[in-house]
């Protein structure tokens, strides 16, 4: 009788081990599936973020479409204001260079 109970217990233990191994394998497969889904979701979110970053300037221009004329005029005046200094220095250098090329006798004859 005891021997019969031992074999039943051994068989039950084997069945429990097989069930536990199957459950572990199912959990492992579920974990791998969830991880791969999360990676896919992360990749999709990253691609959405990159497209959002690329289109934010376009979205800003669309929101400011009534003011485009003012924005364009402002940009052009800033460009002209920024060019004022370098152009003045080039012109001033050419004027000084013209006076430098003349000799004293040439200047005296012209006057």
Buried (B, 14 or more C-beta within 10 A) or exposed (E): EEEEEEEEEEEEEEEEEEEEEEEEEEEEEEEEEEEEEEEEEEEEEEEEEEEEEEEEEEEEEEEEEEEEEEEEEEEEEEEEEEEEEEEEEEEEEEEEEEEEEEEEEEEEEEE
